[in-house]
Amino acid sequence: MKSAKPYIQENKDRFLNELIELLKIPSISADPSFKEDVLKTAEAVKMALENAGCDAVEICETPGYPIVYGEKIIDKNLPTVLVYGHYDVQPPDPLELWDSPPFEPVIKKTKTHPEGAIFARGASDDKGQMYMHVKALEYMTSTNQLPCNVKFMIEGEEEVGSSSLGWFVKRNQEKLANDVILISDTGMIANDVPSITTGLRGLSYVEVEVTGPNRDLHSGLYGGAVANPINVLAKMIGSLHDENNHIAIPGFYDRVETLSDIERTKMAEAPFSLKNYKKALEIDDVYGERGYTTNERNAIRPTLDVNGIWGGYIGEGAKTVIPSKAYAKISMRLVPNQDWEEITQLFTNHFESIAPKAVKVKVTPHHGGQAYVTPIDFTGYKAAEKAYEKTFGKTPIPQRSGGSIPIVALFEKELESKTILMGFGLDSDAIHSPNEHYGIWNFLKGIETIPQFFYFFTEMSK
């Protein structure tokens, strides 16, 4: 396949302007007040797929937000690549920490992105990366170089657990039939160190509620006599890790996959500077499970983290109360062989068992998914490896990610397809955080590399 560089250079400004317009729409799936914006984004994605060359595009209704489906079938005897992405974004809070409004995209140069990066919510996760595939299709169709069939499935609920995606996949298996699934919702080590994500952690996400007295109480009249739910919740959370930062839930590690010394040694070959890592986060030291490196802790080991905690009075000034309730949101990242539903139940049983009789505890599961590992000896991975070698001039490093994309395991179960994770973002892109951004170089490099994957996958599937 011919290099896409000349086409990209010729259309660079248009590509960026189109992405910027898409990023302006606040498609926040977690907040019902943005429902119309989420639906507007689905329409925008539909139009983009049509303009890129899909022969059939439709907005498919689900119990939640719709899925945008598109396809271009050139020969049913050729392989089919199913591209997955999502058009919804995380809430931008806290707004005061953004240097520019989250839905007013701006391009700024950074140390990591000297050529410039687009700052906006969804820039890297996942509108920018999803849109690379749309523009890659445009290139292949415009130059008559599409080597195989392509299908798109772009959803609007990834940031809230993809609750409608399973419903849709189970009802549309023939429509979604494919030979490989291609996703860009991950990252790579560095712009000069390409990598392919070969593993994702699973997820169990819960909310806990601790209730003490039937109403807020005066802390002077009742303090010391009744349980304070915030105090109790803090102690309960504190007990979930032991002195080695090992998760103290009975049975939690029973199914954890233990990597061999050879595998751990291979992981350690990936370039990593602990000094730069700490400097980028402005921390004096790292913290985690004893006996494992930083890269192991955030990729091959399970974790438990409090994502939010609240209760009582948090307004201006003072209000001396013992609150009636306290809450926390807790996520557990899981590794292969850990079942998220089993872990959720283990957490629930343990959390209820450690509560003192002076309070009542309620655990509400939100969503979850299984871990996933991509084998590096199958055609899809080898084709991706060749594509990176073609455009980067280097062999990519296989790398496990600490993040979760629960639907990947769902795809393998329901569609019997393997997934290739060709992410072009960087750890410094601040996804889910204020000042999220995506490098222009990365965006354009993705558009250049994706067509090569199509070419090599088709050739290697013959």
N, C-alpha and C positions, 0 to 999 in steps of 0.2 A: 504493500500500500504506500502511495506517495505521502510524503510528509505534509502535515496540515499547517505547518508554520506559515507559508505564504498566505493562505486563506485566513488564518487567525490574525496575522498582522494587518491584512487589508480590512478586516471587520472588527478589529479590537475595540474601537470606541463604541460601535453599535452594541457589541456583546456586553460591555460594561454598563452602558446606559439602560439596556433591557433588564439586567440584573438589578440595577439600582431602583428601577421602577417597581420591580417585584418586592424588593426589600422595604419599600415605603409602606406596604400594606401590613398592618399589625395583626397578623394571623395567629393570635394567641388562643390556642385551643383550650387552655385551662380555665379561661375566664369567659363565661357565657355572654358577657356584655360585648365581646368582640366577634360574636357569631357571624354577623354580616361580613366582616372583614375576612374571616376564614373562608366563607363561601365565595367572596370576591376573588380570593387568591386561587381557589380551585378553578374558577373561570379563566383566570389569567394563565394558569398552567395549561389548561385545555387549548387555549388559543396558541400558546407557544409551541405545543406539540404539533398542532395543525400546520403552523408556519414552517416548522422544521422538516416536515415531510411525511408525517404519519398519514396513512390512508384512511384510518378510522380512529376517531377519538370520541370518548363519551365520559360524562360525569355520572358515575354509578352511585346511586343512593345506598346508604347503609343505616343501621340503627343510630349511628352518630353522624360524624362529618363524612362527606362523600369521598370516594376514591376516583382519581382521574386515571382512566385507562386509555392507552393508545397503542397502536400497532402498525407495523409495516411488514407485510409478508410478501417476500419476493419469490420464494420457491419453497413449497412445503417439504421438499426433500433436503433442504439445507438446515443447518442447526438454527436454533432459536435462543436468543439471549433475552432474559427478562430483567429489565432495569427497575430497581425499587428505590424510592426516595420518599421524602415527606415535605409537605409545604407548610406545616404548622411550625410555630416557634415557641420558645420558652417565654414566660413573662419577663419583662425587662427589669423588674425591681432588684435592688433599690435604685430608683431613678437618679437620686442625688450623686451617685458615684459615677455616672456616665459623664465623659468629657464633652460629648455632643449628644443630642436627642437620639434615642435608639432607633427611631423610625424616620430619621432624616439622614440618610447615608452620606458620609463624607469620606474622601480619600486622603489618607495621610501617610507619610513615610515613617517607618520605624526601623530600629536596629535589625530586627528580624526580617523586615520587608522593606529594603531600601528603595525598591521600585514602586512602593506604595501598597496600601491595603485599604479595603472598604470596611469602614466601621459602621456596624448596624446590627441589630438583633436578627439572627438567622443568617448572617453573612457566611459563616462557615458551617453552621448546624441548622438546617441542611440546605437552605435555598441555593447558596453559592455552589455547593458540591452537586446538588441535584441538577442545577441548570447547566453544568458542564456536559452532562449527558445529552441534554436537549440540543446544545450547540454542536456537540460531536455528531449527532444524527444529522443536523443541518449540513455539516461539512460533507458527510458521506453521501447524502442524497443529492446535494448540489453538484458534486463532482462525479456522480455516478460510480461511487466506490463502495457502497454498502455490500459487504460480502455474504451476509446471512440475514435471517429474519430478526426483528427486534420487537419487543413488547415493553410497554411502560406501565407501572403500577405505582402511582404517587398518592400517598395517603395524607390525611389531615389530623391524625390523632396520635402520632408517634410520641409526642411529648407528654401525653397523658395515658400512656400504656397500650396504645393500639388496640383498644377493646373491640372495635368493629372489624379489624383486619382479619382475625380468625374466622369470623362470621362470613366475610366476603370470600376468603380463599376457599373455604370448604364448599361454598356454593358455586364456585367458578373454576374448578380444577381443569376442565377442558380448555376454557378460555386462556388460562394462565400456564398451560403446558409449555415446558421449556427444557433446554439442555443444560443451562447454567443460569444462575442468578447473579447479577452484578450490582453491587451497592457501593456508593461513596458517601459514607457517614462516619468515617474514621479518619485517622491521620497517618503521618509518616514521621520518621525520626527527625529529619532535617531536609532542607532543600537540596543539599548535596549528599544526603544519605537516604536514598529512597528505600522504602520498606513496604511490605504487604502484611496486613493484619491477618493472622492465622488463628487467633483465638479471642473469644469474647467471654466475659464473666456473665453469669446469670444474675438475677435480681429478685429480691423479695422486699416489698415496700409496705410498711404498716404505719398506722397512727395509733397512739396510745392515749388513753384518758384516765386520769386518776381523780376520784371524787372523795372529798372529805365531808365536811358539814353540809347541810342542805342550803346554805347561803353564805355569802361573804361575812366574816365576823371581825369585830373590833380586836386588833392585835394586842391591845392592852388588857381588855377584859377576858379574852379567851386564850391569849398566847401562852403556851406551855401546858395547856390543859387538853387541847384537841390537836389532831394531826394536821399539819400544814401540807396540802397536796404538792406544792412546789418542792418543799424540803424532801418529802418522801420520794417524789419522782426523781429528783437529783440523785438521791442515794441509790435508788433502783438502777438508774442508768449507769452510775458509777460502778456498780457491781457486775456489770455485763462484761468487763474485761478484768483479767487478773494482773499481777505485777509484771508479767511478761507481755502484756497487751495481747494475750490469747483470749479468744471469746469464751466466756464461762457459761455457755448454755449446754447442758448435757446432751450428747448425741450430735452436736453441731458438726464435728469433724469426722464423723463415722465414715462418710462416703468421699471425703476429700481426696482427690488425685494427688499422689506424691510424685513429683518429677525426679528422674534419675540425676545423678551427679553429672553425667554427660550432657543431659538436656540443660541443666542449670549452667554448666560451663559455656555451652553454645549461646545461651541467652546473654551471658556476661560479655560476649564479644561485641555486642551492639555498643556504639559510641555513647558514652554517658559521663557527664561531669557533675559530680555531687556539688562541687563549689558553685558552678553556674546555676544548678537547680535551686540551691538555697538562696543565691543572690536574686534570681528571678522572682522568687516568692517572698523575699525580704524576711527570711527566717534564720535563726541562729543555728538550728539543728533540725534534722529529720526525726520522725517519731513513728514507731510501729512495732509490729510483732518481732520479738527477739529471735535471732537466728536467720533472718532473711535480709537481703539487700533491698534498697528502695525500689528498684525495678521489679523485683520478685514480689514485694509487698503489694504493689499496685497492679499486678497482672496475673500471678499464679496462685495467690493466697486469698481466701475469703476475708471479708471485712464486715464490720458493723459500725455504722455512723449515725449520729443524730443530725438530721437535716434542718430541724427547726424545733424550738421549745418556747412555750408561752403559758401565761396564766397570771391572774392577779391584776394589779394596777400598773400600767406602764406609761401613763400620761404625764403631763408636766406637773412639777411640784410633788408633793407627798400625799399619800392616802394610806393610812396605817390599817391594812386589812390582812386577815388570813383568808386567802381565796377558797372558794368552794371547789374549784377544779383547776387542774393543770394538764397540759397537753404536750405531746412531742410527736414528731414525724421521724421515723427511723428506716434507713435503708440498709440492706445486707447484700453485698456483692458476693456472688457464689462462683465456684469453680466446677469444671466438669465432674459429673456423677452426683453432684448435690441437686436434689429435686426441690424447686422453689416452694412448692406447696407443702412438702414435708418440713422444710426449714421454717416456713411460716407457722406451722402447727407447733413445732418444737419451741419457737420463740414465744408463742402465745401461752403454752403450758408453763414454761419457765417464768415468764413475766408475771403471770397470775399467782404462781406459787411463792414468789419472793415478796409479794405485797403484804404489809402488816394488816391485821384485822381492822385497824382504825380507818382504812380507806377501801374503796371499791375500785376495781380496775377493769377497763374495757379495752380490748385490742381489736382494731378494725383493719383487716387486710385491704390494700388498695390494688396493687397489680404486681406482676412478676413475670419471670421467664427463665428458661434454662440457659446454661452456658453452651458454647459452641466452639468446636475446633475444626478448622479446614485442613484436610490432608494436603501435604505439599507435593504428593506424587501423582495427582490427578490432572487431567488435561487443562482444566480451568486455571489452576495455579500456574502451571507451566506456561500457558499462553500469557497470563498476566506478567510473569517474570520476563518473558521475551519482549513484551510491550515496553516495560520499564527500561530494559537494556537498550531498546531502540531509541527511546527519547531522552533518557538520562545518561546513557553511555556507561551505566553501572548495573550490576546484578543487585536487585533489591534484597534486603534482609527480611526473613520471615520474623514477625514480631507479634507476641500476644498483647492484647489490649486489656486495660482494666475496666473499660466501659462495657455497657450492656446494650444489645439490640435484640430483645427477646423474640422478635418475629423470625430471626434467622433459623432457630431450632424449629419453629412452627413450619417454615417453608420446607425444611427437609422432611418433616413428618407428613405434611399434607400433599406436597408437590413432588416429593422424592427427588429433590434437586440439591446439589451442592451450591454454596454461595462463595463468591470471591469478593473480598473487601478491599477495594482500591481507593483508599482515602488519600487526599492531598492536603489536608489541614495540618497544622502544627500544634503542639501542646500550648504554645504561647498565644493561640488565637482567642483565648478567654471565652470559650463556649459556655453557656449557662451563667456567665458572669457579666458584670458591667463592662462596656467597651469591647464587646465581641467584635472580631474582625477577621478578614480573610484576604490573604495576599493576592494581588493581581497576578503575580508570576505563577502562583499555585493554581489559580483559576484557569489561566491560559494553558499551563502545562497539563492540566487534567484534560482539557479539550484536545490537546495534541496526542496524549497517550491513549485515551479510550478507543479511538478508531483502530489503533494498532492491536489492541486486545481483540477486537472483533475479527480482524484479519487473521491473527495467529490462532485464535480459537477455531475459526472455520477451517484453516489449513490443517490443524492438528487433529480435527475431528473426522477428516476424510478416511 
